[in-house]
Amino acid sequence: MNLLTPDHSKYEPAGRSAERPVDLLVVGGGINGAGVARDAAGRGLSVILCEKGDLGEGTSSRSGKYIHGGLRYLEYYEFRLVREALNEREVVLEAAPHLSWPLQLVLPHSPEQRPRWLIRLGLFLYDNLGGRKRVPGSSSLDLGSNVAGKRLKGKFRKGFSYWDVWIDDARLVVLNAVDASRRGAQIFTRTACLSARRHGKVWRAELKSDNPSSPSVVFAKAIVNAAGPWVEKVIGEVAGVNSRMSVRLVKGSHIVLPKWWEGDHGYVLQAPDKRLIFVNPYFDDMALIGTTDIPFEGRAEDVEIDASEIDYLLGILESYFDQTFKPEDVLFDYSGVRPLFDDDANKSASAVTRDYQFELDGSLEPDSALPPLLSAFGGKLTTYRKLSEQALQMLAPFFPEMAGSWTAKTPLPGGDLPDKQFEVWFKGFQKRYAFLPEKLLRHLGHCYGTDAVRLLDGVNELSDLGQNFGSCFFEREAVWLLQNEWAVSAEDILLRRTKHGLFLTPEEKSGFEIWLDKRLAIHEPVS
């Protein structure tokens, strides 16, 4: 039995009957849904989260891997959003220092772009709007002498440096779900909510899942709809109620190339259409480039990059750097659909607000015959914790016994590092497991933080890790993910829980899939 999550097999869990409803049903296992489930469970509410696919499978694992204030949002006077996002950078660095770290960004400048005084003013505001503590400030750069200008075209002699925060987005989702589970929430992946109807003073939701442990019916006092691109579908088709709000779906695509510059910094490139394109180091020898902003129609599940987006991103790179980039250079790509709050303004996709709004259907009076359905529209990865906190604050009148806010000062699983300093903790971790390769230890440290010690419990030599699937991916880690993080497929493990898939050969991936099929035929995941 998995000792890190609650053992629900010893009793009939809340939510399985109208007489014993769960407090909160969260629909959607992206970053907002996982954040709401964590926050609610930590306030003492009983929680069930259902996700029709895998945790973070949609938009939340297809971001630019940033916790950032949104420098360009200042042009649209979204000062409140930028301030909140800048504050959240610091919160995330404190909560998950193993998973996030400051990243220097170099912004080259040429006369035909935004005026230098305007950029300098924007960076001054960026430095001072939020409660900056761990993130360094901005500065001007002489790209003629700085290493950051070495691979840039000659016309880019001046520039700026500022900092944002790098994050593994998919693992951020999973860690929120893990913490929610450790606090008593029930997490059900591959479990779709087919319908939800008011049943007396509670909601009766019908679920569909191939997982035998998932309930087919859940009774809940309230529902939070955090379905992202599917938020309107949950309101209209699932819950059968009307909505005054809507989302605009915008496709954002990224590409991965071999890294071509020296240094740990990234770049921010100003495109002719006024977009900012980010070029960031990705692991040791790759670069992540994005994103595009294209209005999207169709099923969010079907989103994928197209050739024009690749040409767009490569063309911007060629306008800045002294080399040629070809489509065949692309190692990997991914696309996501952002569910932006539609304020009915006639704006371009890149100008649509990244702020969030809530819509309440029902009553917040305790024991009301119209139990609440709270739906979240919009939002961004950076502000997920504030969105979650505000959702629970809105529901506070309905749950008068609920505890207060708590997530701002509480680390995520694995994030309880001494003084929040990863490298300081890592030295001790590496000394403890000196018989294991540093590359492996660094991977485990960044993915799991202090939980890596639990993962390695009983390991005294390399062979104790079991089968090696390639690179630094061993059987011990795969079993951990199956038992503790709701992983059930190769994609769950190779692309979302880890990024091992970027480093395994096709033959190694096939070997892992064979092992996984055999393992699942014998053991059910126990998360």
C-alpha positions as CSV (number, residue, x, y, z in Angstrom):
1,M,0.0,0.0,0.0
2,N,1.2,3.5,-0.8
3,L,2.1,5.2,2.4
4,L,2.2,8.7,1.0
5,T,-1.5,9.1,0.1
6,P,-4.6,8.5,2.2
7,D,-5.8,4.9,2.3
8,H,-9.5,5.2,1.2
9,S,-10.0,1.4,1.1
10,K,-10.7,1.2,4.9
11,Y,-14.0,3.1,4.7
12,E,-16.6,4.4,2.3
13,P,-15.1,7.7,1.2
14,A,-17.2,10.9,1.3
15,G,-19.0,11.7,-1.9
16,R,-20.4,8.2,-2.7
17,S,-23.9,8.8,-1.3
18,A,-26.4,11.7,-0.9
19,E,-26.3,11.1,2.8
20,R,-22.5,11.6,3.0
21,P,-21.7,14.1,0.2
22,V,-18.2,15.4,-0.4
23,D,-17.8,19.1,0.3
24,L,-16.3,19.9,-3.1
25,L,-16.1,18.3,-6.5
26,V,-13.4,19.8,-8.7
27,V,-13.8,19.2,-12.4
28,G,-10.5,19.5,-14.3
29,G,-7.0,18.3,-13.4
30,G,-5.0,21.1,-14.9
31,I,-3.0,23.7,-12.8
32,N,-6.2,25.5,-11.6
33,G,-8.1,22.4,-10.7
34,A,-5.1,20.9,-8.9
35,G,-4.5,24.2,-7.1
36,V,-8.1,24.4,-6.0
37,A,-8.1,20.8,-4.7
38,R,-5.0,21.4,-2.7
39,D,-6.2,24.7,-1.2
40,A,-9.6,23.2,-0.3
41,A,-8.2,20.1,1.2
42,G,-5.8,22.2,3.3
43,R,-8.7,24.2,4.6
44,G,-10.4,21.0,5.9
45,L,-12.9,20.4,3.1
46,S,-13.4,16.9,1.7
47,V,-12.5,17.0,-2.0
48,I,-12.9,14.9,-5.1
49,L,-11.1,15.9,-8.2
50,C,-11.9,14.3,-11.6
51,E,-9.9,14.7,-14.7
52,K,-11.0,13.2,-18.1
53,G,-7.4,12.6,-19.1
54,D,-4.1,12.8,-17.3
55,L,-3.1,15.6,-14.8
56,G,-1.9,18.6,-16.8
57,E,-2.4,16.8,-20.1
58,G,-3.9,19.8,-21.8
59,T,-2.8,23.5,-21.6
60,S,-1.0,23.2,-18.3
61,S,1.9,21.1,-19.6
62,R,2.2,23.1,-22.9
63,S,3.2,26.5,-21.6
64,G,6.5,28.4,-22.0
65,K,7.7,26.9,-18.6
66,Y,7.6,30.3,-17.0
67,I,6.3,31.9,-13.8
68,H,6.4,35.5,-14.9
69,G,4.9,38.9,-14.5
70,G,4.1,39.4,-18.1
71,L,6.3,42.3,-19.2
72,R,4.2,43.0,-22.3
73,Y,1.0,43.2,-20.3
74,L,2.2,46.6,-19.1
75,E,1.5,48.0,-22.5
76,Y,-2.2,47.1,-22.0
77,Y,-2.2,48.8,-18.5
78,E,-2.9,45.5,-16.7
79,F,-1.0,46.7,-13.7
80,R,-3.0,44.6,-11.2
81,L,-2.4,41.4,-13.1
82,V,1.3,42.1,-13.4
83,R,1.7,43.0,-9.7
84,E,-0.1,39.8,-8.7
85,A,2.0,37.7,-11.1
86,L,5.2,39.3,-9.9
87,N,4.3,38.5,-6.3
88,E,3.5,34.9,-7.3
89,R,7.0,34.5,-8.7
90,E,8.4,34.8,-5.2
91,V,5.7,32.6,-3.7
92,V,6.6,29.8,-6.2
93,L,10.3,30.1,-5.6
94,E,9.7,29.7,-1.9
95,A,7.2,26.8,-2.4
96,A,9.1,24.8,-4.9
97,P,12.8,25.8,-5.0
98,H,13.7,22.4,-6.5
99,L,11.4,22.9,-9.4
100,S,11.9,26.6,-10.2
101,W,14.8,29.1,-10.4
102,P,15.5,32.6,-11.7
103,L,16.4,32.8,-15.3
104,Q,18.2,35.8,-16.9
105,L,16.6,37.1,-20.1
106,V,18.4,39.3,-22.6
107,L,16.3,41.6,-24.7
108,P,18.2,42.9,-27.7
109,H,17.2,46.3,-29.0
110,S,17.3,48.1,-32.4
111,P,15.9,51.5,-33.3
112,E,12.9,50.2,-35.3
113,Q,11.5,48.5,-32.2
114,R,9.9,49.9,-29.1
115,P,11.8,53.0,-28.0
116,R,14.6,52.3,-25.5
117,W,13.1,54.8,-23.0
118,L,9.8,52.9,-23.1
119,I,11.5,49.5,-22.5
120,R,13.6,51.0,-19.7
121,L,10.4,52.4,-18.1
122,G,8.6,49.1,-18.5
123,L,11.5,47.2,-16.8
124,F,11.6,49.8,-14.0
125,L,7.9,49.1,-13.3
126,Y,8.6,45.3,-13.7
127,D,11.3,45.6,-11.0
128,N,9.2,47.5,-8.6
129,L,5.5,46.5,-9.0
130,G,5.8,43.2,-7.2
131,G,7.5,42.2,-3.9
132,R,10.8,41.2,-5.5
133,K,13.1,39.3,-3.0
134,R,14.8,36.4,-4.7
135,V,14.6,37.6,-8.3
136,P,17.4,40.0,-9.5
137,G,16.6,43.3,-11.0
138,S,17.0,44.6,-14.6
139,S,20.0,46.4,-16.2
140,S,21.2,47.7,-19.5
141,L,23.6,45.7,-21.6
142,D,26.4,46.5,-24.0
143,L,25.9,43.6,-26.4
144,G,29.1,44.5,-28.2
145,S,31.2,43.3,-25.3
146,N,28.8,41.0,-23.4
147,V,28.8,37.3,-24.2
148,A,25.1,37.5,-24.7
149,G,25.7,39.5,-27.9
150,K,28.2,37.0,-29.4
151,R,25.8,35.2,-31.7
152,L,23.5,38.1,-32.4
153,K,23.6,40.1,-35.7
154,G,25.8,43.2,-35.7
155,K,23.0,45.7,-35.6
156,F,22.1,44.6,-32.0
157,R,24.7,46.4,-29.9
158,K,22.4,47.6,-27.1
159,G,20.0,45.6,-25.0
160,F,18.6,44.9,-21.6
161,S,18.7,42.2,-19.0
162,Y,15.9,41.2,-16.7
163,W,14.8,38.1,-14.8
164,D,11.8,35.8,-14.6
165,V,11.4,32.3,-13.1
166,W,11.7,29.0,-14.9
167,I,9.3,26.2,-13.9
168,D,8.5,22.6,-14.9
169,D,4.8,23.3,-15.6
170,A,3.6,19.6,-15.7
171,R,5.4,18.8,-12.4
172,L,3.9,21.8,-10.8
173,V,0.4,20.4,-11.6
174,V,1.3,17.0,-10.2
175,L,2.8,18.3,-7.0
176,N,-0.3,20.3,-6.3
177,A,-2.3,17.1,-6.8
178,V,0.1,15.1,-4.6
179,D,-0.2,17.7,-1.8
180,A,-4.0,17.7,-2.2
181,S,-4.0,13.9,-1.9
182,R,-1.8,13.9,1.2
183,R,-4.3,16.3,2.8
184,G,-7.2,13.9,2.1
185,A,-8.4,14.8,-1.4
186,Q,-9.4,11.9,-3.7
187,I,-7.9,12.3,-7.1
188,F,-9.3,10.4,-10.1
189,T,-7.6,10.7,-13.5
190,R,-9.0,9.2,-16.7
191,T,-12.4,10.0,-15.2
192,A,-14.8,12.2,-17.1
193,C,-17.7,14.1,-15.6
194,L,-20.6,13.3,-17.9
195,S,-23.4,15.1,-16.1
196,A,-24.1,17.1,-13.0
197,R,-27.6,18.0,-11.7
198,R,-28.8,19.5,-8.5
199,H,-30.2,16.7,-6.3
200,G,-32.0,18.4,-3.3
201,K,-29.3,20.4,-1.5
202,V,-26.4,18.7,-3.2
203,W,-25.0,18.0,-6.7
204,R,-25.3,14.5,-8.2
205,A,-22.5,14.0,-10.8
206,E,-22.2,11.0,-13.1
207,L,-18.6,10.0,-13.9
208,K,-17.2,7.6,-16.5
209,S,-13.8,5.9,-16.1
210,D,-11.9,2.8,-17.0
211,N,-10.4,2.9,-13.6
212,P,-12.2,0.5,-11.3
213,S,-11.5,2.6,-8.2
214,S,-13.2,5.6,-9.6
215,P,-16.8,6.2,-8.5
216,S,-19.6,6.3,-11.1
217,V,-21.6,8.7,-9.1
218,V,-20.4,11.5,-6.8
219,F,-22.6,13.7,-4.5
220,A,-21.1,17.1,-3.7
221,K,-22.2,20.2,-1.8
222,A,-20.5,22.4,-4.3
223,I,-18.7,22.1,-7.7
224,V,-15.7,24.1,-8.9
225,N,-15.4,24.0,-12.7
226,A,-11.7,24.4,-13.6
227,A,-11.9,22.7,-17.0
228,G,-9.9,25.3,-18.8
229,P,-10.7,25.1,-22.6
230,W,-13.7,22.9,-21.7
231,V,-15.2,25.3,-19.1
232,E,-18.2,26.3,-21.2
233,K,-18.9,22.6,-22.1
234,V,-19.0,21.8,-18.4
235,I,-21.4,24.6,-17.7
236,G,-23.8,24.0,-20.6
237,E,-23.5,20.3,-21.5
238,V,-22.5,18.8,-18.2
239,A,-24.3,21.0,-15.7
240,G,-27.1,22.1,-18.0
241,V,-27.1,25.7,-16.9
242,N,-26.7,29.0,-18.7
243,S,-23.6,31.2,-18.7
244,R,-23.1,34.9,-19.4
245,M,-19.4,34.4,-19.9
246,S,-17.2,32.7,-22.5
247,V,-13.6,32.0,-23.4
248,R,-11.6,32.8,-26.4
249,L,-9.4,29.8,-27.4
250,V,-5.9,30.8,-28.6
251,K,-3.3,28.3,-29.8
252,G,0.2,28.7,-28.6
253,S,3.0,26.6,-30.1
254,H,6.6,26.0,-29.1
255,I,9.6,24.3,-30.8
256,V,12.8,22.8,-29.4
257,L,16.1,23.2,-31.3
258,P,19.7,22.4,-30.5
259,K,21.1,25.2,-28.3
260,W,23.5,27.5,-30.3
261,W,24.7,30.1,-27.8
262,E,27.0,30.2,-24.8
263,G,25.7,30.9,-21.3
264,D,22.7,30.0,-19.1
265,H,20.6,33.0,-20.1
266,G,17.7,33.2,-22.5
267,Y,16.5,35.8,-25.0
268,V,13.4,37.8,-25.5
269,L,12.9,38.8,-29.1
270,Q,10.5,41.5,-30.3
271,A,8.6,40.3,-33.3
272,P,7.3,42.7,-36.1
273,D,3.7,42.0,-34.9
274,K,4.8,43.3,-31.4
275,R,4.7,39.9,-29.8
276,L,7.6,38.9,-27.5
277,I,9.2,35.5,-28.5
278,F,11.1,33.7,-25.8
279,V,14.3,31.7,-26.5
280,N,15.4,29.8,-23.5
281,P,18.0,27.1,-22.6
282,Y,16.2,23.7,-22.2
283,F,18.3,21.2,-20.2
284,D,22.0,21.2,-21.2
285,D,22.0,21.4,-24.9
286,M,18.6,22.4,-26.2
287,A,16.6,25.6,-26.7
288,L,12.9,26.1,-26.2
289,I,11.3,28.8,-28.5
290,G,7.8,30.2,-28.4
291,T,5.1,31.1,-28.4
292,T,2.7,31.8,-31.2
293,D,-0.8,33.3,-30.6
294,I,-3.4,32.2,-33.1
295,P,-7.2,32.1,-32.7
296,F,-8.3,28.5,-32.4
297,E,-11.5,26.8,-33.4
298,G,-12.2,23.1,-33.0
299,R,-11.5,20.5,-30.4
300,A,-8.8,21.5,-27.9
301,E,-7.7,17.8,-27.8
302,D,-6.8,18.0,-31.5
303,V,-4.4,21.0,-31.3
304,E,-1.1,20.7,-33.1
305,I,1.5,23.0,-34.6
306,D,1.4,23.8,-38.3
307,A,4.1,24.6,-40.8
308,S,3.4,28.4,-40.8
309,E,4.0,28.6,-37.0
310,I,7.3,26.9,-37.4
311,D,8.3,29.2,-40.2
312,Y,7.2,32.2,-38.1
313,L,9.3,31.2,-35.1
314,L,12.4,30.3,-37.3
315,G,12.0,33.6,-39.2
316,I,12.2,35.6,-36.0
317,L,15.3,33.7,-34.9
318,E,17.0,34.4,-38.2
319,S,16.2,38.1,-37.9
320,Y,18.3,38.2,-34.7
321,F,20.9,35.6,-34.9
322,D,23.8,35.0,-37.3
323,Q,22.8,31.6,-38.5
324,T,20.2,29.8,-40.6
325,F,17.4,27.8,-39.0
326,K,15.6,25.1,-40.9
327,P,12.4,23.2,-40.1
328,E,14.4,19.9,-40.1
329,D,16.4,21.4,-37.2
330,V,13.3,21.1,-34.9
331,L,13.8,18.3,-32.4
332,F,10.4,18.5,-30.8
333,D,7.3,20.7,-30.8
334,Y,4.1,21.0,-28.8
335,S,1.0,23.2,-28.9
336,G,-1.6,24.1,-26.3
337,V,-4.9,25.9,-26.3
338,R,-5.2,28.8,-23.9
339,P,-8.7,29.5,-22.6
340,L,-8.6,33.3,-22.3
341,F,-11.4,35.2,-20.7
342,D,-13.5,36.8,-23.5
343,D,-14.3,40.4,-22.5
344,D,-16.0,41.0,-25.9
345,A,-13.4,43.5,-26.9
346,N,-12.2,43.4,-30.5
347,K,-8.6,42.6,-29.7
348,S,-5.9,40.5,-31.4
349,A,-5.2,37.1,-29.8
350,S,-2.0,38.4,-28.2
351,A,-3.8,41.4,-26.7
352,V,-6.6,39.4,-25.0
353,T,-6.3,39.6,-21.2
354,R,-4.5,36.8,-19.3
355,D,-6.5,37.7,-16.2
356,Y,-9.2,35.5,-14.8
357,Q,-12.9,35.8,-13.8
358,F,-15.3,33.7,-11.9
359,E,-19.0,33.0,-12.6
360,L,-21.3,31.7,-9.9
361,D,-24.5,29.7,-10.6
362,G,-26.6,29.0,-7.5
363,S,-26.5,30.3,-4.0
364,L,-23.8,30.7,-1.4
365,E,-26.3,30.3,1.5
366,P,-25.5,27.2,3.5
367,D,-28.1,24.4,3.0
368,S,-29.4,26.2,-0.1
369,A,-31.6,24.3,-2.5
370,L,-29.4,25.8,-5.2
371,P,-25.9,24.5,-4.3
372,P,-23.1,26.5,-6.0
373,L,-21.3,25.9,-9.3
374,L,-18.3,28.1,-9.5
375,S,-16.6,28.3,-12.9
376,A,-13.2,29.8,-13.6
377,F,-12.6,31.6,-16.9
378,G,-9.1,32.5,-18.1
379,G,-6.0,32.7,-16.0
380,K,-2.4,31.8,-16.5
381,L,0.1,29.3,-15.0
382,T,1.7,32.1,-12.9
383,T,-1.4,33.1,-11.0
384,Y,-2.9,29.6,-10.4
385,R,-2.4,29.8,-6.6
386,K,-4.2,33.2,-6.4
387,L,-7.0,32.0,-8.6
388,S,-7.4,28.9,-6.3
389,E,-7.3,31.1,-3.2
390,Q,-9.9,33.5,-4.5
391,A,-12.1,30.6,-5.5
392,L,-12.1,29.3,-2.0
393,Q,-12.6,32.8,-0.6
394,M,-15.7,33.1,-2.8
395,L,-17.0,29.8,-1.4
396,A,-16.3,30.8,2.2
397,P,-19.9,31.8,3.0
398,F,-21.1,28.4,1.8
399,F,-18.5,26.6,4.0
400,P,-18.6,28.7,7.3
401,E,-16.4,26.2,9.1
402,M,-13.7,26.2,6.5
403,A,-10.2,27.4,7.6
404,G,-8.5,30.4,6.1
405,S,-5.9,31.0,3.4
406,W,-2.7,29.0,3.9
407,T,-0.9,28.2,0.6
408,A,1.2,31.4,0.4
409,K,3.6,30.2,3.0
410,T,3.5,26.4,2.6
411,P,6.0,24.5,0.5
412,L,4.8,22.0,-2.2
413,P,5.9,18.4,-1.8
414,G,9.7,18.2,-1.9
415,G,10.1,21.9,-1.5
416,D,11.0,22.0,2.2
417,L,14.7,22.7,1.5
418,P,16.8,24.4,4.1
419,D,16.7,28.2,3.4
420,K,15.0,27.3,0.1
421,Q,18.5,26.9,-1.5
422,F,18.6,23.9,-3.9
423,E,22.4,23.8,-4.3
424,V,23.0,23.8,-0.6
425,W,20.6,20.9,-0.1
426,F,21.9,19.1,-3.1
427,K,25.4,18.9,-1.7
428,G,24.2,16.9,1.2
429,F,21.9,14.8,-1.0
430,Q,24.8,14.0,-3.3
431,K,27.1,13.1,-0.4
432,R,24.5,10.7,1.0
433,Y,24.2,8.9,-2.4
434,A,27.8,9.3,-3.6
435,F,27.6,5.9,-5.3
436,L,25.0,7.2,-7.8
437,P,25.8,9.4,-10.9
438,E,25.6,13.2,-10.4
439,K,23.4,13.5,-13.5
440,L,20.9,11.1,-12.0
441,L,20.9,12.7,-8.6
442,R,20.4,16.2,-10.1
443,H,17.4,14.9,-12.1
444,L,15.9,13.3,-9.0
445,G,16.6,16.4,-6.9
446,H,14.9,18.8,-9.3
447,C,11.9,16.5,-9.9
448,Y,11.2,15.4,-6.4
449,G,13.2,17.6,-4.0
450,T,13.3,16.1,-0.5
451,D,10.9,13.4,-1.6
452,A,13.9,12.0,-3.6
453,V,15.1,10.5,-0.3
454,R,11.9,8.6,0.0
455,L,12.1,7.5,-3.6
456,L,15.7,6.1,-2.9
457,D,14.8,4.5,0.4
458,G,16.7,1.2,0.7
459,V,19.0,2.0,-2.3
460,N,22.6,1.2,-1.4
461,E,24.1,0.7,-4.8
462,L,23.3,1.4,-8.4
463,S,21.8,-2.0,-9.1
464,D,19.2,-1.4,-6.4
465,L,17.5,1.0,-8.9
466,G,16.5,-1.9,-11.1
467,Q,16.3,-1.9,-14.9
468,N,17.9,1.0,-16.7
469,F,15.6,2.1,-19.6
470,G,18.2,4.5,-21.0
471,S,20.0,7.7,-19.9
472,C,19.3,8.3,-16.2
473,F,15.8,6.6,-16.2
474,F,15.6,3.6,-13.9
475,E,12.9,1.2,-12.8
476,R,12.8,2.5,-9.3
477,E,11.6,5.9,-10.5
478,A,9.0,4.4,-12.8
479,V,7.5,2.4,-10.0
480,W,7.4,5.5,-7.8
481,L,5.5,7.4,-10.5
482,L,3.0,4.6,-10.9
483,Q,2.4,4.3,-7.2
484,N,2.5,8.0,-6.1
485,E,1.7,10.2,-9.1
486,W,-1.3,8.6,-11.0
487,A,0.9,7.7,-14.0
488,V,-0.6,4.9,-16.1
489,S,0.9,5.4,-19.6
490,A,4.4,5.8,-21.1
491,E,3.4,9.4,-22.2
492,D,2.4,10.2,-18.6
493,I,5.9,9.2,-17.4
494,L,8.2,10.2,-20.3
495,L,6.6,13.6,-21.2
496,R,4.8,15.0,-18.2
497,R,6.1,13.4,-14.9
498,T,9.6,13.6,-16.3
499,K,11.2,14.6,-19.6
500,H,13.1,11.3,-20.1
501,G,11.3,11.0,-23.4
502,L,13.6,13.7,-24.8
503,F,16.7,11.6,-24.1
504,L,15.7,8.0,-24.9
505,T,16.2,6.4,-28.3
506,P,13.1,4.9,-30.1
507,E,14.4,1.5,-29.1
508,E,14.7,2.5,-25.5
509,K,11.2,4.0,-25.4
510,S,9.9,0.7,-26.9
511,G,11.7,-1.2,-24.2
512,F,10.2,0.9,-21.5
513,E,6.7,0.5,-23.0
514,I,7.1,-3.3,-23.0
515,W,8.2,-3.2,-19.3
516,L,5.2,-0.9,-18.5
517,D,2.7,-3.1,-20.2
518,K,3.9,-6.1,-18.2
519,R,3.9,-4.2,-15.0
520,L,0.4,-2.9,-15.4
521,A,-0.8,-6.3,-16.3
522,I,0.3,-7.5,-12.8
523,H,-0.1,-4.4,-10.7
524,E,-2.7,-1.6,-10.7
525,P,-1.3,1.9,-10.0
526,V,-2.1,2.7,-6.3
527,S,-2.1,6.6,-6.3
